Amino acid sequence: MWLVTFFLLYSLQKARSEDVGTSLYFVNDSVQQLTFSSTVGAVIPCPASGSPSAGLRWYLATGDDIYDVPHIRHMHANGTLQLYPFSPSAFNSFIHDNDYFCTADNSAGKIRSPSIRVKAVFREPYTVRVEDQRSMRGNVAVFKCLIPSAVQEYVSVVSWEKDTVSIVPGRNSFPLISEAGWASLVQTCLC
């Protein structure tokens, strides 16, 4: 009986001494989306750490290992993923518009970050214009701001102007702006 107790206590002590000082955790896993300009590039650190030092790796959301693509994508030894600036002709949706995640592993185990949506955007000139509408005096006219689809996600309507003068409530008209960029222009009559 004493012999069994001795071996049990010895096993527990050995297991406990192996666990002391081992850990694996995420420092910050709040980044869920990264949108970056193709003219600047992006640097994405793997938000994990551990003791002893953790091995950090990046993967596509499908679970496939990522690999270095010269002058396009590089995984640094410290676990940082770098996407270099690129021209529109070098765009590759597999690299520049995809979901990534990183893993960290050491003797404490292995952890996986939430997926991070990575999307490159291009700096291109665009023009916003107003859809032509007709209305009779005293009626409501509804206008729509036409924003090119390539930039719709990044542009919002914050005001309306006529001949470079902001349309403000109370000066013979009252704009009602919706989230989609629609404006109802209610003409007021002074009798």
C-alpha positions as CSV (number, residue, x, y, z in Angstrom):
1,M,0.0,0.0,0.0
2,W,2.8,2.4,0.9
3,L,4.5,1.6,-2.4
4,V,1.4,2.5,-4.4
5,T,1.0,5.8,-2.4
6,F,4.6,6.6,-3.0
7,F,4.3,6.1,-6.8
8,L,1.1,8.1,-6.9
9,L,2.6,11.1,-5.1
10,Y,5.8,10.8,-7.2
11,S,3.7,10.9,-10.4
12,L,1.7,13.9,-9.2
13,Q,4.8,15.8,-8.3
14,K,6.4,15.1,-11.7
15,A,3.3,16.2,-13.6
16,R,3.1,19.4,-11.5
17,S,6.7,20.3,-12.0
18,E,6.2,20.0,-15.8
19,D,3.2,22.3,-15.7
20,V,5.0,25.1,-13.7
21,G,5.9,27.9,-16.0
22,T,4.1,26.7,-19.1
23,S,1.4,28.9,-20.6
24,L,-0.2,29.8,-23.9
25,Y,-2.5,32.7,-24.4
26,F,-3.7,35.4,-26.8
27,V,-2.5,38.9,-26.0
28,N,-5.2,40.6,-28.1
29,D,-7.5,38.7,-30.4
30,S,-9.9,41.6,-31.1
31,V,-8.9,42.2,-34.8
32,Q,-11.5,40.5,-36.9
33,Q,-11.1,42.5,-40.1
34,L,-8.2,44.3,-41.8
35,T,-8.8,46.5,-44.8
36,F,-5.6,48.0,-46.3
37,S,-4.5,50.1,-49.2
38,S,-2.7,48.4,-52.0
39,T,-0.2,51.3,-52.1
40,V,0.7,50.8,-48.4
41,G,0.5,47.1,-47.6
42,A,-0.2,45.6,-44.2
43,V,1.6,44.0,-41.2
44,I,-0.5,41.6,-39.1
45,P,1.1,40.3,-35.9
46,C,-0.1,37.0,-34.5
47,P,-1.7,38.0,-31.2
48,A,-0.4,35.0,-29.2
49,S,2.4,34.5,-26.6
50,G,3.5,31.8,-24.2
51,S,6.1,30.4,-21.9
52,P,8.2,28.7,-23.1
53,S,8.2,30.7,-26.4
54,A,5.4,29.7,-28.7
55,G,5.8,28.7,-32.3
56,L,3.6,31.0,-34.4
57,R,2.1,30.0,-37.9
58,W,-0.4,31.5,-40.2
59,Y,-3.0,29.6,-42.2
60,L,-5.8,30.4,-44.7
61,A,-9.3,29.9,-43.2
62,T,-9.5,26.6,-45.2
63,G,-6.7,25.3,-42.9
64,D,-4.0,25.4,-45.7
65,D,-0.5,26.5,-44.8
66,I,0.5,29.8,-46.2
67,Y,3.8,30.2,-48.0
68,D,6.0,33.2,-48.9
69,V,5.3,34.8,-52.2
70,P,8.3,37.0,-53.1
71,H,7.5,40.8,-52.9
72,I,3.8,40.0,-52.2
73,R,3.4,38.0,-48.9
74,H,6.0,37.1,-46.2
75,M,5.7,35.4,-42.8
76,H,8.4,36.7,-40.5
77,A,10.1,34.5,-37.9
78,N,8.4,36.4,-35.1
79,G,5.0,35.3,-36.4
80,T,4.1,38.6,-38.2
81,L,2.4,38.3,-41.5
82,Q,3.4,41.0,-44.0
83,L,1.5,41.8,-47.2
84,Y,3.6,44.1,-49.4
85,P,2.3,47.1,-51.5
86,F,1.3,46.0,-54.9
87,S,-0.1,47.3,-58.2
88,P,-3.7,46.6,-59.3
89,S,-2.3,44.2,-62.0
90,A,-0.7,42.1,-59.2
91,F,-3.9,41.7,-57.2
92,N,-4.6,38.0,-56.3
93,S,-7.9,37.4,-54.4
94,F,-6.3,34.2,-52.8
95,I,-3.8,36.5,-51.1
96,H,-5.3,40.0,-50.9
97,D,-9.0,39.1,-50.2
98,N,-9.1,36.1,-47.9
99,D,-9.5,35.0,-44.3
100,Y,-6.4,34.1,-42.3
101,F,-5.8,32.8,-38.8
102,C,-2.7,32.1,-36.8
103,T,-1.8,29.3,-34.3
104,A,0.6,29.2,-31.4
105,D,2.0,26.0,-29.9
106,N,4.4,25.0,-27.2
107,S,4.6,22.4,-24.5
108,A,1.4,23.8,-22.9
109,G,-0.6,22.9,-26.1
110,K,-1.9,24.7,-29.2
111,I,-4.3,27.6,-29.7
112,R,-6.0,29.1,-32.8
113,S,-6.9,32.7,-33.3
114,P,-10.3,33.7,-34.6
115,S,-10.3,34.2,-38.4
116,I,-9.2,37.7,-39.6
117,R,-10.7,39.0,-42.8
118,V,-8.0,40.6,-44.9
119,K,-9.0,42.8,-47.8
120,A,-7.0,45.1,-50.1
121,V,-8.5,48.2,-51.6
122,F,-7.2,50.3,-54.5
123,R,-6.8,54.1,-54.4
124,E,-8.6,55.1,-57.6
125,P,-10.3,58.3,-58.5
126,Y,-14.1,58.2,-58.4
127,T,-17.0,60.6,-58.9
128,V,-20.1,60.8,-56.8
129,R,-23.2,62.2,-58.6
130,V,-26.9,62.8,-58.0
131,E,-29.5,61.0,-59.9
132,D,-31.7,63.5,-61.9
133,Q,-35.2,64.0,-60.5
134,R,-38.1,66.2,-61.4
135,S,-40.8,67.5,-59.1
136,M,-43.5,70.1,-59.3
137,R,-43.3,73.1,-56.9
138,G,-44.8,72.3,-53.5
139,N,-44.2,68.5,-53.9
140,V,-41.5,66.3,-52.4
141,A,-38.5,65.5,-54.5
142,V,-36.4,62.4,-53.7
143,F,-32.8,62.4,-54.8
144,K,-30.2,59.5,-54.7
145,C,-26.5,59.9,-54.4
146,L,-24.9,57.6,-56.9
147,I,-21.7,56.1,-55.5
148,P,-19.6,53.7,-57.7
149,S,-19.9,50.2,-56.4
150,A,-16.1,49.8,-55.9
151,V,-16.1,52.4,-53.2
152,Q,-19.7,52.2,-51.8
153,E,-18.5,50.2,-48.8
154,Y,-16.1,53.0,-47.7
155,V,-18.1,56.2,-48.6
156,S,-21.1,57.6,-46.7
157,V,-23.3,60.6,-47.5
158,V,-22.9,63.3,-44.8
159,S,-24.4,66.3,-46.5
160,W,-26.1,67.7,-49.6
161,E,-25.1,70.8,-51.6
162,K,-26.5,72.9,-54.3
163,D,-24.1,75.0,-56.3
164,T,-21.4,74.4,-53.6
165,V,-23.7,75.7,-50.9
166,S,-24.8,73.2,-48.2
167,I,-28.5,72.6,-48.0
168,V,-29.5,73.2,-44.4
169,P,-32.9,72.9,-42.7
170,G,-34.9,76.0,-42.6
171,R,-33.9,77.8,-45.8
172,N,-36.8,77.0,-48.0
173,S,-35.9,73.3,-48.0
174,F,-35.3,70.5,-45.6
175,P,-33.1,67.5,-46.5
176,L,-33.8,64.1,-44.9
177,I,-30.8,61.9,-45.4
178,S,-31.1,58.1,-45.1
179,E,-28.3,55.7,-44.4
180,A,-28.4,54.5,-48.1
181,G,-27.7,58.1,-49.3
182,W,-31.3,58.9,-50.3
183,A,-32.4,62.4,-49.6
184,S,-36.0,63.7,-49.5
185,L,-36.0,67.4,-50.2
186,V,-39.1,68.9,-48.9
187,Q,-39.8,72.4,-50.3
188,T,-41.5,74.8,-48.0
189,C,-43.8,77.5,-49.1
190,L,-43.9,80.9,-47.5
191,C,-47.4,82.5,-47.9
